[in-house]
Amino acid sequence: MVQEIVQVDAFTGEAYAGNPAAICVMPGPADEDWMRKVAREMNLSETAFLYPIEGGYHLRWLTPKAEVDLCGHATLATAHFLFEDSREPDDRPIRFQTRSGWVSASRNGSWIVLDFPANPPREAQPPEGLVEALGVEPVYTGVYPKAYLVQVEDDSIVRKLQPDFRLLESLPSPKTCVTAPDSTGPADFVSSLFAPALGIPEDPVNGNSHTALTPYWSGELGKRELLAHQVSERGGVLKLKFRDDRVNIAGQAVTVMRGKLLF
């Protein structure tokens, strides 16, 4: 079997920044074991597997260790490739059937806008080990699906954060998002996302976390439209719009590699 595979850097306008994702566009459903092996082989935070269905595409996202319910950067990367390769027209949304229901991606100039369900966080006491793992004092701790949301006082704390990944991996939820207002601008807030239990010590740019960050910071700042900066080493920029039960997440993307899987 020969399968085309593409690598795209998402939430960036330049190569070798943002968050890389691999994309396999297949003619139909593939063997589960093969997909997991490919995701481990690519060793990126996400590999997207999709095939055409009535009304759009069936889309799945796999990390090197697990399948996830929702992934922003790999969906952005997938849409970018489909538009760039002229597999889909620029003037209408691409619809994807996923484990989180139908999501869509539309082109707006050099930006791609994702339409995702909103996941407003619920305030909660930090679980045992979370504060110790982060080594910081939270201003707020909340939860959203399979993740913790932690606000700290200042963006410099987020930028310098060096968590204990072994402790984070032992927590009940696999992902931890840490955020703060951006004191230096131009963004409204910054964040970092850690998911060692999924094989992702630090995710360069995480779209899914912004389904929780957008309603959270919209409430804190009294704004419906926000600019976000994920402050990993590679970094990424996201334009956000809160629409009550939905979130628009916009980003740019760059194709950096095209190849073929031979087995």
C-alpha positions in Angstrom: 0.0 0.0 0.0 1.2 3.5 -0.9 -0.5 6.3 1.0 0.2 10.0 0.5 1.0 11.9 3.7 1.4 15.7 4.1 2.9 17.7 7.0 1.5 21.2 7.7 2.5 23.8 10.3 -0.7 25.2 11.7 -1.5 28.5 13.5 1.5 30.2 11.8 2.2 32.1 8.6 5.8 30.8 8.4 7.4 27.4 8.0 8.9 25.6 11.0 6.7 27.4 13.6 3.2 26.8 15.0 2.1 23.3 15.5 2.9 20.6 12.9 0.3 18.0 11.9 0.4 15.1 9.5 -2.5 14.4 7.2 -3.6 11.2 5.5 -6.5 11.6 3.0 -7.7 8.1 2.3 -10.2 6.6 -0.1 -12.1 5.0 2.8 -11.8 3.7 6.4 -8.4 2.3 7.3 -7.2 -0.4 9.6 -7.1 0.8 13.2 -3.8 -0.7 14.1 -2.2 0.8 10.9 -3.4 4.3 11.9 -2.0 4.0 15.4 1.4 2.8 14.0 1.4 5.7 11.5 0.7 8.2 14.3 3.6 6.8 16.4 5.8 6.9 13.3 5.1 10.5 12.6 5.6 11.3 16.3 3.7 14.6 16.1 1.2 15.9 18.5 -1.5 14.8 16.0 -1.9 12.9 12.8 -5.2 13.4 11.0 -6.9 10.6 9.1 -9.9 11.4 6.8 -11.9 10.0 4.0 -14.9 11.4 2.0 -18.5 10.8 3.1 -21.8 12.3 2.1 -21.7 16.0 3.1 -18.0 16.2 3.8 -15.3 14.0 5.4 -15.0 11.6 8.3 -12.1 12.9 10.4 -10.1 11.3 13.2 -7.1 12.6 15.2 -4.4 10.4 16.8 -1.5 11.3 19.0 1.5 9.0 19.4 -0.4 7.4 22.3 -4.1 7.9 21.9 -7.1 9.1 19.9 -8.5 12.5 20.9 -12.1 13.8 20.7 -11.3 17.2 19.2 -8.2 18.8 17.7 -8.0 22.3 16.3 -4.5 22.5 14.7 -4.8 19.2 12.8 -8.3 20.3 11.5 -6.8 23.6 10.4 -3.9 21.8 8.8 -6.3 19.4 7.0 -8.5 22.2 5.7 -5.4 24.1 4.5 -4.2 21.1 2.5 -7.7 20.5 1.0 -8.0 24.1 -0.1 -4.3 24.4 -1.3 -4.5 21.2 -3.3 -7.8 22.3 -4.9 -9.6 19.3 -3.5 -12.2 21.7 -2.2 -13.4 25.1 -3.5 -12.3 28.2 -1.6 -15.8 29.7 -1.5 -17.6 27.2 0.8 -17.0 25.5 4.2 -15.5 22.0 4.5 -17.5 19.9 6.9 -16.0 17.2 9.0 -17.8 14.5 11.0 -15.8 13.8 14.2 -16.1 12.3 17.6 -17.3 15.7 18.7 -20.0 16.0 16.1 -19.8 18.0 12.9 -17.2 20.8 12.7 -16.4 23.0 9.7 -13.5 25.1 8.3 -13.9 28.1 6.0 -11.3 30.1 4.1 -11.0 33.9 4.7 -8.1 35.2 2.7 -4.9 33.7 4.1 -6.7 32.6 7.3 -8.8 29.5 7.9 -11.7 29.8 10.3 -12.8 26.7 12.4 -16.3 26.5 13.7 -16.1 24.4 16.9 -18.3 23.7 19.9 -17.6 25.9 22.9 -16.5 24.2 26.1 -16.8 26.8 28.9 -14.8 25.7 31.9 -16.3 25.0 35.3 -14.6 26.3 38.4 -13.2 23.4 40.5 -10.7 22.7 43.2 -7.3 21.7 41.8 -6.7 17.9 42.1 -4.0 16.7 44.4 -0.6 17.1 42.6 -1.6 19.8 40.1 -0.2 22.8 41.9 2.9 20.9 42.9 3.4 19.7 39.3 3.1 23.3 37.9 5.1 24.9 40.8 2.9 28.0 40.6 0.0 29.5 42.6 -3.3 29.6 40.6 -5.6 32.6 40.5 -8.3 30.3 39.1 -8.7 26.5 38.5 -11.4 25.0 36.3 -12.1 22.0 34.3 -13.3 21.4 30.7 -13.5 18.0 28.9 -10.4 15.9 29.8 -8.5 19.0 30.9 -7.6 21.4 33.6 -7.6 25.2 33.1 -5.3 27.2 35.4 -5.1 30.9 35.3 -1.9 32.5 36.9 -1.3 36.1 37.8 1.1 37.2 35.0 2.1 36.1 31.5 5.8 35.9 32.5 4.8 32.9 34.7 3.3 31.1 31.7 6.3 31.9 29.5 8.8 30.6 32.1 6.8 27.6 33.2 8.7 24.3 33.6 6.2 21.7 35.0 7.0 18.3 36.4 5.8 16.2 33.5 5.9 13.0 35.6 3.4 14.4 38.1 1.2 15.9 35.4 1.0 12.5 33.7 -0.3 11.0 36.9 -3.3 13.3 37.2 -6.8 12.1 36.4 -7.2 14.3 33.3 -4.5 14.1 30.6 -4.3 17.8 29.7 -3.4 21.0 31.6 -3.8 24.4 30.1 -2.1 27.4 31.9 -3.1 30.9 31.0 -2.7 34.6 31.9 -3.5 38.0 30.5 -0.9 39.3 28.0 0.8 42.3 29.7 3.0 43.0 26.7 0.4 42.7 23.9 -0.8 42.7 21.2 -2.7 39.5 22.4 -5.4 39.5 25.0 -4.1 36.5 26.7 -1.4 33.8 26.5 -1.4 30.1 27.2 0.6 26.9 27.3 -0.8 23.3 27.0 0.8 20.2 28.5 -0.3 16.6 27.8 2.4 14.1 28.7 -0.1 11.4 29.2 -1.0 11.6 25.5 2.7 11.6 24.4 2.7 15.4 24.1 4.9 17.0 26.9 4.1 20.5 25.6 1.8 21.1 22.6 3.2 23.9 20.5 -0.3 25.4 19.7 -3.5 23.8 20.8 -6.8 24.7 19.2 -9.0 22.6 21.4 -8.0 24.4 24.6 -9.3 27.6 23.0 -12.8 26.2 23.0 -12.5 26.7 26.8 -10.2 29.7 26.8 -12.4 31.8 24.5 -15.5 31.7 26.7 -13.4 32.1 29.8 -11.5 35.2 28.7 -14.6 36.6 26.9 -16.2 36.6 30.4 -13.2 38.0 32.1 -12.4 40.7 29.6 -16.0 41.5 28.4 -15.0 40.9 24.7 -16.5 38.6 22.1 -13.5 38.8 19.8 -10.0 38.0 21.1 -6.4 37.6 20.0 -4.5 34.7 21.6 -0.8 33.8 21.7 0.4 30.3 22.7 3.8 30.9 24.1 5.6 27.6 23.3 9.1 27.6 21.7 7.5 27.4 18.3 4.6 29.8 19.2 1.3 30.4 17.5 -1.4 33.1 17.0 -5.1 32.5 17.0 -8.0 34.9 16.3 -11.1 34.0 18.3 -14.8 34.8 18.4 -17.2 33.6 21.1 -20.7 32.8 19.8 -22.3 31.4 22.9 -22.4 27.7 22.2 -19.8 27.9 19.4 -16.3 29.3 19.0 -14.6 30.5 15.8 -10.9 29.8 15.9 -8.9 31.3 13.0 -5.3 30.7 12.0 -2.9 30.4 9.2 -1.0 27.4 8.0 2.0 26.4 5.8 2.6 23.1 4.0 6.2 21.9 4.7 6.4 18.3 3.5 4.7 15.9 1.1 5.6 12.3 0.9 4.3 8.7 0.6 4.0 5.9 3.2 5.2 2.7 1.6 3.8 0.2 4.0 
